Amino acid sequence: MGVDFKYPVRLYWTPTQADPYFNKVTFWVIDKYGIPGKEYITQVDPDFMDFIFKKEEDAVYFSLLWL
C-alpha cells in the first residue's frame, strides 16, 4: 500500500454479485476519481476488493454509496 493512501474501504463479493455489481462500482470510481494511482489504489482478492484512498472524505463518500 502506498504511503499516501491511508483510508481503505473493503467491498466483499460473492460469485453471483461480482459481475454486475462490481462493474457499476468500478465504472463509478473511475468516472469520479480516474484510474487507480492518483487519488486511490486497489487491491484484489478472490473474496473482496479494497479501494484505498488518499483522502478520508473520499473513502467516506465511497463507503456511503457502495457499502
N, CA, C and O of each residue as an XYZ file, in Angstrom:
268
protein
N       0.859     -1.170      0.000
C       0.000      0.000      0.000
C       0.905      1.232      0.000
O       1.891      1.290      0.735
N       0.559      2.216     -0.833
C       1.347      3.432     -0.899
C       1.265      4.228      0.394
O       0.273      4.145      1.118
N       2.290      4.987      0.678
C       2.362      5.780      1.905
C       1.235      6.804      1.960
O       0.670      7.045      3.027
N       0.903      7.406      0.828
C      -0.128      8.443      0.794
C      -1.551      7.891      0.874
O      -2.493      8.649      1.108
N      -1.714      6.617      0.686
C      -3.045      6.011      0.656
C      -3.326      5.386      2.013
O      -2.798      4.322      2.336
N      -4.169      6.057      2.816
C      -4.347      5.664      4.210
C      -5.761      5.232      4.576
O      -5.992      4.776      5.696
N      -6.719      5.366      3.647
C      -8.123      5.173      4.016
C      -8.755      4.063      3.180
O      -9.282      4.322      2.097
N      -8.704      2.825      3.681
C      -9.228      1.693      2.913
C     -10.733      1.503      3.089
O     -11.307      1.778      4.142
N     -11.335      1.024      2.021
C     -12.732      0.581      2.049
C     -12.740     -0.798      1.395
O     -12.272     -0.955      0.267
N     -13.263     -1.781      2.090
C     -13.276     -3.155      1.580
C     -14.692     -3.535      1.159
O     -15.642     -3.423      1.935
N     -14.810     -3.985     -0.081
C     -16.084     -4.494     -0.589
C     -15.956     -5.996     -0.791
O     -15.101     -6.462     -1.545
N     -16.808     -6.742     -0.116
C     -16.823     -8.192     -0.280
C     -17.731     -8.537     -1.451
O     -18.683     -7.815     -1.750
N     -17.430     -9.638     -2.103
C     -18.287    -10.074     -3.185
C     -18.548    -11.559     -3.134
O     -17.817    -12.327     -2.509
N     -19.607    -11.938     -3.808
C     -19.950    -13.344     -3.988
C     -19.964    -13.606     -5.488
O     -20.088    -12.664     -6.271
N     -19.842    -14.845     -5.902
C     -19.835    -15.129     -7.352
C     -21.081    -14.614     -8.077
O     -20.986    -14.199     -9.232
N     -22.226    -14.633     -7.436
C     -23.451    -14.191     -8.113
C     -23.549    -12.675     -8.229
O     -24.234    -12.174     -9.120
N     -22.893    -11.948     -7.366
C     -22.989    -10.496     -7.408
C     -21.805     -9.859     -8.131
O     -21.874     -8.686     -8.497
N     -20.743    -10.591     -8.341
C     -19.482     -9.991     -8.788
C     -19.609     -9.187    -10.075
O     -19.183     -8.033    -10.106
N     -20.173     -9.745    -11.129
C     -20.138     -9.052    -12.416
C     -20.937     -7.757    -12.448
O     -20.340     -6.695    -12.626
N     -22.249     -7.790    -12.286
C     -22.996     -6.524    -12.443
C     -22.681     -5.505    -11.350
O     -22.548     -4.317    -11.643
N     -22.560     -5.937    -10.122
C     -22.305     -5.020     -9.017
C     -20.938     -4.359     -9.152
O     -20.830     -3.136     -9.066
N     -19.904     -5.150     -9.359
C     -18.566     -4.573     -9.415
C     -18.307     -3.820    -10.708
O     -17.442     -2.945    -10.740
N     -19.033     -4.134    -11.775
C     -18.956     -3.284    -12.965
C     -19.448     -1.884    -12.625
O     -18.816     -0.899    -13.009
N     -20.557     -1.780    -11.916
C     -21.082     -0.472    -11.512
C     -20.090      0.264    -10.616
O     -19.824      1.450    -10.815
N     -19.547     -0.444     -9.633
C     -18.604      0.182     -8.698
C     -17.370      0.681     -9.439
O     -16.971      1.832     -9.264
N     -16.761     -0.163    -10.261
C     -15.524      0.247    -10.922
C     -15.766      1.343    -11.953
O     -14.942      2.248    -12.084
N     -16.876      1.284    -12.686
C     -17.190      2.373    -13.618
C     -17.364      3.681    -12.859
O     -16.868      4.723    -13.289
N     -18.068      3.628    -11.731
C     -18.305      4.843    -10.954
C     -16.997      5.420    -10.418
O     -16.751      6.619    -10.548
N     -16.156      4.576     -9.816
C     -14.932      5.087     -9.195
C     -13.964      5.638    -10.247
O     -13.279      6.627     -9.986
N     -13.895      5.026    -11.414
C     -13.038      5.548    -12.483
C     -13.589      6.869    -13.011
O     -12.827      7.799    -13.277
N     -14.906      6.955    -13.162
C     -15.520      8.202    -13.614
C     -15.294      9.332    -12.613
O     -15.032     10.469    -13.007
N     -15.393      9.023    -11.330
C     -15.270     10.030    -10.267
C     -13.817     10.411     -9.983
O     -13.513     11.594     -9.830
N     -12.918      9.431     -9.912
C     -11.549      9.669     -9.448
C     -10.461      9.380    -10.481
O      -9.289      9.649    -10.221
N     -10.818      8.846    -11.632
C      -9.818      8.476    -12.635
C      -9.275      7.077    -12.391
O      -9.766      6.340    -11.536
N      -8.259      6.731    -13.156
C      -7.683      5.396    -12.999
C      -6.899      5.314    -11.688
O      -6.449      6.339    -11.176
N      -6.733      4.117    -11.144
C      -6.009      3.988     -9.876
C      -4.591      4.548     -9.960
O      -3.925      4.468    -10.992
N      -4.156      5.113     -8.844
C      -2.788      5.577     -8.733
C      -2.652      7.016     -8.284
O      -1.653      7.381     -7.665
N      -3.656      7.847     -8.590
C      -3.560      9.259     -8.216
C      -4.347      9.563     -6.943
O      -3.791     10.099     -5.985
N      -5.629      9.227     -6.925
C      -6.482      9.509     -5.771
C      -6.779      8.271     -4.930
O      -7.180      8.380     -3.771
N      -6.583      7.101     -5.519
C      -6.865      5.842     -4.836
C      -6.045      4.739     -5.503
O      -5.548      4.902     -6.617
N      -5.916      3.628     -4.808
C      -5.350      2.412     -5.371
C      -6.294      1.270     -5.028
O      -7.187      1.424     -4.196
N      -6.098      0.141     -5.661
C      -6.946     -1.019     -5.385
C      -6.074     -2.233     -5.081
O      -4.921     -2.323     -5.503
N      -6.661     -3.153     -4.343
C      -6.084     -4.468     -4.098
C      -7.216     -5.473     -4.248
O      -8.301     -5.288     -3.695
N      -6.957     -6.536     -4.999
C      -8.000     -7.509     -5.308
C      -7.664     -8.846     -4.664
O      -6.511     -9.273     -4.631
N      -8.699     -9.487     -4.156
C      -8.618    -10.806     -3.539
C      -9.804    -11.609     -4.079
O     -10.784    -11.004     -4.514
N      -9.758    -12.917     -4.071
C     -10.914    -13.687     -4.539
C     -12.216    -13.392     -3.772
O     -13.303    -13.615     -4.304
N     -12.117    -12.899     -2.540
C     -13.307    -12.662     -1.722
C     -13.674    -11.190     -1.549
O     -14.768    -10.883     -1.076
N     -12.789    -10.285     -1.920
C     -13.074     -8.867     -1.721
C     -12.188     -8.015     -2.618
O     -11.256     -8.508     -3.254
N     -12.503     -6.725     -2.653
C     -11.669     -5.741     -3.335
C     -11.528     -4.543     -2.420
O     -12.519     -4.032     -1.899
N     -10.300     -4.095     -2.222
C     -10.025     -2.911     -1.410
C      -9.824     -1.704     -2.314
O      -9.104     -1.769     -3.311
N     -10.462     -0.617     -1.953
C     -10.229      0.686     -2.564
C      -9.592      1.527     -1.467
O     -10.209      1.756     -0.426
N      -8.382      1.984     -1.684
C      -7.642      2.693     -0.647
C      -7.413      4.126     -1.126
O      -6.754      4.354     -2.140
N      -7.955      5.071     -0.395
C      -7.983      6.471     -0.810
C      -6.931      7.298     -0.078
O      -6.494      6.955      1.020
N      -6.537      8.401     -0.722
C      -5.649      9.372     -0.084
C      -6.404     10.217      0.932
O      -5.884     10.529      2.003
N      -7.628     10.582      0.590
C      -8.407     11.487      1.429
C      -9.503     10.738      2.174
O     -10.217      9.913      1.604
N      -9.614     11.039      3.436
C     -10.638     10.397      4.254
C     -12.039     10.691      3.729
O     -12.891      9.803      3.728
N     -12.292     11.917      3.285
C     -13.633     12.258      2.805
C     -14.012     11.458      1.551
O     -15.189     11.162      1.344
N     -13.029     11.107      0.716
C     -13.318     10.271     -0.447
C     -13.685      8.850     -0.018
O     -14.586      8.241     -0.594
N     -12.996      8.328      0.980
C     -13.309      6.991      1.490
C     -14.699      6.963      2.131
O     -15.443      5.997      1.965
N     -15.042      8.012      2.855
C     -16.362      8.084      3.484
C     -17.451      8.166      2.413
O     -18.454      7.457      2.491
N     -17.257      9.023      1.425
C     -18.234      9.158      0.342
C     -18.431      7.837     -0.385
O     -19.564      7.415     -0.616
N     -17.330      7.182     -0.746
C     -17.383      5.877     -1.405
C     -18.135      4.870     -0.532
O     -18.981      4.125     -1.027
N     -17.827      4.851      0.756
C     -18.483      3.914      1.684
C     -19.980      4.150      1.755
O     -20.759      3.196      1.765
N     -20.386      5.396      1.805
C     -21.815      5.715      1.883
C     -22.562      5.258      0.637
O     -23.723      4.859      0.721
N     -21.918      5.312     -0.494
C     -22.573      4.895     -1.730
C     -22.585      3.393     -1.944
O     -23.567      2.850     -2.450
N     -21.513      2.713     -1.568
C     -21.341      1.332     -2.003
C     -21.340      0.277     -0.901
O     -21.353     -0.913     -1.217
N     -21.324      0.652      0.360
C     -21.388     -0.376      1.418
C     -22.806     -0.616      1.869
O     -23.043     -1.444      2.748
